[in-house]
């Protein structure tokens, strides 16, 4: 049974990836907004922002930009899933000997691959702009692991949106609050520079702990409790989104 699920998931993921390869502008479009924010904050606003540290501003803000990249990319997951639902492809799959979970996992794994490609592109631009890190291989592996968990969690949220949306705008528009969330966190300025209620929200929402962890890993500093809080948020969101998405899917195909 497990081999059947893996085989079907691989086949359907290949189908979705071929769609992206035929339209590489999806990845480029996903990276445009984060790269534009890099340019804006580093070259226009960065000189006026005091982060309270000696590190360059691009080093300080890059973790938040990477999370915005993922939040921008998962909109396409909901969009593609919505089109499949409206196009009747799910009904055709039901008439075939295809594992039911593999249909959703294919979209999620495609989202993971596409978002990792966008992240590599953004990091490449950041390196050209002056981003530098002495992070070890272990630090990089830890950072990539957290980014993968965050991508999977948001991708399952995107699956929920794609299955539940009534219009194509609703399917992709759900990601806008997620893109905005890093702005109310420690991604661009220290939280202690914010007014009391805003600072409390910024310090206790998931993006701040993830950003702080990535920033510490890139700077080779102790991650403290932030890494455990970040992992708890990522795994918690992933489990809740997965359970909810599969429940919606069962209801849709029943």
C-alpha positions as CSV (number, residue, x, y, z in Angstrom):
1,X,0.0,0.0,0.0
2,X,2.8,2.4,0.9
3,X,4.6,1.7,-2.3
4,X,1.4,2.4,-4.2
5,X,1.0,5.7,-2.5
6,X,4.6,6.7,-3.1
7,X,4.5,5.6,-6.8
8,X,1.2,7.6,-7.4
9,X,2.6,10.6,-5.6
10,X,5.7,10.6,-7.6
11,X,3.8,10.3,-10.9
12,X,1.4,13.1,-10.0
13,X,4.2,15.3,-8.7
14,X,6.1,14.9,-12.0
15,X,2.9,16.0,-13.8
16,X,2.7,19.2,-11.7
17,X,6.4,19.9,-12.0
18,X,6.2,19.6,-15.8
19,X,3.5,22.3,-15.7
20,X,5.9,24.6,-13.8
21,X,8.8,23.8,-16.2
22,X,6.6,24.8,-19.1
23,X,5.9,28.1,-17.3
24,X,9.0,29.1,-15.4
25,X,7.7,32.6,-15.0
26,X,5.8,31.2,-12.0
27,X,9.0,30.9,-10.0
28,X,10.4,34.2,-11.3
29,X,7.1,36.0,-10.5
30,X,7.2,34.5,-6.9
31,X,10.7,35.9,-6.4
32,X,10.0,39.4,-7.8
33,X,8.2,40.8,-4.8
34,X,10.9,39.6,-2.3
35,X,13.7,40.9,-4.5
36,X,11.9,44.2,-4.8
37,X,11.6,44.4,-1.0
38,X,15.3,43.6,-0.7
39,X,16.2,46.5,-3.0
40,X,13.8,48.8,-1.3
41,X,14.8,48.1,2.3
42,X,18.5,47.8,1.7
43,X,19.1,50.8,-0.7
44,X,16.2,53.1,0.3
45,X,15.1,52.5,3.9
46,X,18.0,50.5,5.4
47,X,20.1,53.5,6.2
48,X,17.4,55.0,8.4
49,X,16.7,51.7,10.4
50,X,18.6,51.0,13.6
51,X,18.7,47.3,14.4
52,X,20.8,47.7,17.5
53,X,23.5,45.4,16.1
54,X,26.7,45.8,14.0
55,X,25.7,43.4,11.3
56,X,24.7,44.7,7.8
57,X,21.1,45.4,7.3
58,X,20.8,42.8,4.5
59,X,22.0,40.1,6.8
60,X,19.5,41.3,9.4
61,X,16.5,41.3,7.1
62,X,17.1,38.3,4.7
63,X,15.4,35.7,7.0
64,X,12.2,37.7,6.8
65,X,12.5,38.1,3.1
66,X,12.8,34.3,2.7
67,X,9.6,33.8,4.6
68,X,7.8,36.4,2.4
69,X,9.2,34.4,-0.6
70,X,7.5,31.3,0.7
71,X,4.2,33.1,1.5
72,X,4.2,34.5,-2.0
73,X,4.8,31.1,-3.6
74,X,2.1,29.1,-1.9
75,X,-0.6,31.3,-3.5
76,X,0.2,29.3,-6.7
77,X,-0.4,26.0,-4.9
78,X,-4.0,27.1,-4.0
79,X,-4.4,28.5,-7.6
80,X,-3.3,25.3,-9.3
81,X,-5.4,23.1,-7.0
82,X,-8.4,25.3,-7.6
83,X,-8.0,24.9,-11.3
84,X,-7.7,21.1,-11.0
85,X,-10.9,21.1,-9.0
86,X,-12.8,23.3,-11.5
87,X,-11.4,21.4,-14.4
88,X,-12.8,18.1,-13.3
89,X,-9.4,16.4,-13.0
90,X,-10.2,15.1,-9.5
91,X,-13.3,13.3,-10.8
92,X,-11.2,11.6,-13.5
93,X,-8.7,10.6,-10.8
94,X,-11.5,9.0,-8.8
95,X,-12.3,6.7,-11.7
96,X,-8.7,5.5,-11.8
97,X,-6.8,3.2,-9.4
98,X,-4.9,6.2,-7.9
99,X,-4.3,6.6,-4.2
100,X,-6.4,9.5,-2.9
101,X,-3.8,11.1,-0.6
102,X,-1.3,11.2,-3.5
103,X,-3.4,13.8,-5.3
104,X,-2.9,16.4,-2.5
105,X,0.7,15.4,-1.7
106,X,1.6,16.0,-5.3
107,X,0.5,19.6,-5.1
108,X,2.3,20.0,-1.7
109,X,5.6,18.5,-3.0
110,X,5.4,20.6,-6.1
111,X,5.0,23.7,-3.9
112,X,8.0,22.6,-1.9
113,X,10.2,22.3,-5.0
114,X,9.1,25.5,-6.5
115,X,9.5,27.5,-3.3
116,X,13.0,26.1,-2.7
117,X,13.9,27.2,-6.2
118,X,12.6,30.7,-5.5
119,X,14.5,30.8,-2.2
120,X,17.7,29.9,-4.0
121,X,17.1,32.7,-6.5
122,X,16.5,35.2,-3.7
123,X,19.6,34.2,-1.8
124,X,21.6,34.5,-5.0
125,X,20.4,38.1,-5.4
126,X,21.1,38.8,-1.7
127,X,24.7,37.5,-2.2
128,X,25.2,39.9,-5.1
129,X,23.8,42.7,-2.8
130,X,26.3,41.9,0.0
131,X,24.8,39.2,2.1
132,X,27.5,37.2,3.8
133,X,27.4,34.4,6.3
134,X,30.0,32.2,8.1
135,X,27.3,29.6,8.7
136,X,28.6,26.0,8.8
137,X,27.1,23.1,6.9
138,X,25.2,22.1,10.0
139,X,23.8,25.6,10.4
140,X,22.7,25.7,6.7
141,X,21.1,22.3,7.1
142,X,19.2,23.5,10.2
143,X,18.1,26.6,8.3
144,X,16.9,24.7,5.3
145,X,15.1,22.2,7.5
146,X,13.1,25.0,9.2
147,X,12.3,26.6,5.8
148,X,11.1,23.2,4.5
149,X,8.9,22.8,7.6
150,X,7.5,26.3,7.1
151,X,6.9,25.7,3.4
152,X,5.0,22.4,4.1
153,X,2.9,24.0,6.8
154,X,1.9,26.9,4.5
155,X,1.4,24.6,1.5
156,X,-1.2,22.6,3.5
157,X,-2.9,25.8,4.3
158,X,-2.9,26.6,0.6
159,X,-4.5,23.2,0.0
160,X,-7.3,24.1,2.3
161,X,-7.8,27.4,0.5
162,X,-7.7,25.7,-3.0
163,X,-10.3,23.1,-1.9
164,X,-12.6,25.6,-0.2
165,X,-12.4,28.7,-2.4
166,X,-15.4,29.6,-4.6
167,X,-13.5,31.8,-7.0
168,X,-9.9,31.9,-8.4
169,X,-9.3,35.2,-6.6
170,X,-10.3,33.6,-3.3
171,X,-8.0,30.7,-3.9
172,X,-4.9,32.8,-4.4
173,X,-5.8,35.9,-2.3
174,X,-5.7,34.0,1.1
175,X,-1.9,34.4,1.1
176,X,-1.9,38.2,1.4
177,X,-2.2,38.2,5.2
178,X,0.7,35.7,5.3
179,X,2.8,37.9,3.2
180,X,2.0,40.9,5.5
181,X,2.8,39.0,8.7
182,X,6.6,39.3,8.6
183,X,6.2,43.1,8.7
184,X,4.7,42.8,12.2
185,X,7.6,40.8,13.5
186,X,11.3,41.1,14.2
187,X,12.0,40.6,10.4
188,X,12.8,44.3,9.6
189,X,13.1,46.1,13.0
190,X,13.6,45.0,16.6
191,X,10.2,44.3,18.3
192,X,11.2,46.6,21.2
193,X,11.0,49.6,18.9
194,X,7.2,48.9,18.4
195,X,4.3,50.2,20.6
196,X,3.3,47.9,23.4
197,X,0.4,46.0,21.9
198,X,2.1,45.7,18.5
199,X,5.3,44.5,20.2
200,X,3.4,41.9,22.2
201,X,1.8,40.5,19.0
202,X,5.1,40.6,17.1
203,X,6.9,38.7,19.9
204,X,4.3,36.0,20.2
205,X,3.5,35.2,16.5
206,X,5.3,32.4,14.7
207,X,7.3,34.5,12.2
208,X,9.4,36.2,14.9
209,X,10.8,33.0,16.4
210,X,11.5,31.6,12.9
211,X,13.2,34.8,11.8
212,X,15.3,35.0,15.0
213,X,16.4,31.3,14.6
214,X,17.4,31.8,10.9
215,X,19.2,35.0,11.7
216,X,21.2,33.3,14.6
217,X,22.1,30.4,12.4
218,X,23.4,32.6,9.6
219,X,25.3,34.7,12.1
220,X,26.7,31.7,14.0
221,X,25.1,32.8,17.2
222,X,23.3,30.8,19.9
223,X,19.7,30.1,18.8
224,X,18.4,29.8,22.4
225,X,14.8,28.8,22.9
226,X,13.8,30.4,19.6
227,X,14.5,27.3,17.6
228,X,12.2,25.2,19.8
229,X,9.4,27.8,19.5
230,X,9.9,28.0,15.8
231,X,9.8,24.2,15.4
232,X,6.7,24.0,17.6
233,X,4.9,26.6,15.5
234,X,5.9,24.9,12.2
235,X,5.0,21.4,13.3
236,X,1.8,22.6,15.0
237,X,0.6,24.5,11.9
238,X,1.6,21.6,9.7
239,X,-0.4,19.0,11.7
240,X,-3.5,21.2,12.0
241,X,-3.5,22.2,8.3
242,X,-2.9,18.6,7.1
243,X,-5.8,17.3,9.2
244,X,-8.1,20.0,8.1
245,X,-7.1,19.8,4.5
246,X,-7.6,16.0,4.3
247,X,-11.0,16.3,6.0
248,X,-12.1,18.9,3.5
249,X,-10.8,16.7,0.6
250,X,-12.7,13.7,1.9
251,X,-15.9,15.7,2.0
252,X,-15.3,17.0,-1.5
253,X,-14.8,13.6,-3.1
254,X,-17.4,11.7,-1.0
